[in-house]
Amino acid sequence: MPGPYFVVDASVTLGWAFEDETSPYTEAVLEALTEGSAFAPAIWPLEVSNALVVAERRGRLTKADTIRFLALLRQLPIEVEGDVADRIFSEVLNLAREHGLSSYDASYLDLAMRLGLPLATQDEALQQAATRCGVEIFGKERVQ
C-alpha cells in the first residue's frame, strides 16, 4: 500500500515557497509526497494564495515566481476538500473555541481528526491542540 497519507497545512506549504521559511521539516514533508499523498481543507488554497500575493506586494516574490510555485503545487498529490460550510459553522468553530485556534487552523485539525491522519504543521499552537486531541504530528521522526 502506498503511503504515507497526512493532512498538510499552509505553514508547511509556504516553507516550500520561501527559502527563508524552508526547514528540514518542510523538506521532509515535501519528500514524503513522492511516496504518498496529502489532504487539505477548503481554506488551504485561500491561505496559500493570500500569502503569495502579500509576498508579491512586499517584493519577496515576483508574479513569475508565484506562477512557477503554483504550477509545482498543482503537480503534488494534495487533495483539497470541497465546500464544507455547515461543518465550518459547527465542528470547526467549536474546535477553534475549545483550543484557542483560528478557524483556519481548526479546519486542518478537524480534517485530520475526521480522516484519522497525522497533521503536517509548523504551527506550535496547532501542534499542541492536535496532541491534545490525539492527532499525531506528521514526520517529526523524519527530522530528529
N, C-alpha and C positions, 0 to 999 in steps of 0.2 A: 504494500500500500504506500503510495507516495505521501510525503509529508515533509515538513510539519505544516500544520494549519494554525493560524492565530489571527487575532484582531490587531490591526495597526492603526496608530493614531497620527495626527498631524505633526506632533513633536518629533517623531521618528522620521516621517516622510520629509520634513523640511531639513533634517540633517543631511539628506541626500542632495538637496538643492544648494545649500550654502556651505562652502568649505570650512568656515569658522564654526559651524554647528555640527560638523561631522565628528563622530566619536567611534571608538571600537564597537560600541553597542549598535549604533545606527548601521555600521558596515556589516556587522554580524546578522542583523535583521535583513538587510538587503541580500546578503549571501544566502540566507535561508529561503528567499523567494526563488532561487534557482532550483530548489528541491521541492518546495511546497507552494502554498498559496495563502493569501490573507483575505480578510473581510474588513469592511469599514462601514460605519453608519452613514446615513444620508448627508450628515453635516460635513463629512471629511472633504469632499471636493470644494465646498464653500470655504472651509478654513484654509485649505492649501492655496486656493486661488487668491484669497484675500491677502495672505502673507506674500505671495508672489507680486501682486500688484502694488502693495505697500513697498516692497523691496525695489520695484522699478521706480516708484516715485522718489525714493530716497537715494537712488543711484547705486544700489547694491547689485542690481541685475539690469540687463538690457531687455528689451522686448524679445530679441532673438534668443537670449539666454532662457527666458521663460518658455518660449515656444519649443526649444530643444528639450528642456526639462519635462514639459508636459508630454511631449512625444515619447520620451523614455518611460514616464509613468504609465502611459496607456499600454505599453508593452508588458508591464508587470502583471502577474496573476493576482490582481486585487479586485475582489467583487464588492461593489458598493450596494448596500441595502437600499431598497426602494423607499418611497414616501411612507412615513410611519407617524403621521401627525397625532393620532389617538394615543399611541404609545408615548410620544414625547410629552403630551399634556397629562399623562398619568404616571407610569412607572419611571420614566426618565426624570421628571420633575421631582418625584419622591426620593429617588436616589441622590439627586443634587442637594435637596434639603437635608437628608439624613447624613450625608458625608461632607457637606460644606464644599461641594464642587460646583463648577459652572454646569449649565445644562449641556453644553458641548461635551465636556469631559464625561459627564454622567452617561451620555449616549454611547460612548465607547465601552464603558463599564457594563451598561445594560446589554449591549450586543455580546460581549464576551461571556457574560453570565448566561444568556439565553442559548448561545451556541456551545457552551461548555468548553470554551477555548481559552488559551493563555492570551494575555494582553501585552502588546509591544508598545511601551511608552517610556519617555524620559521624564515625564512629569511626576515629581515627587508626591504631591498630594493625591494624584490619581493612582500611583503605585500603592500608597498606604491604604486608600479606600479599597482597591482591588484585593489587597491582602486581607483586609477585614472581612470582605465578602467571600473569601475563599477562592479568589481568582488568581491563578498563577501568573507571574510576570514572565513573559516570553524571553528566552535567550540569555538570561543573566549568567547562566553557567557557561555560555559560549565566550564570554569576555573576561571571566575571572581567572 
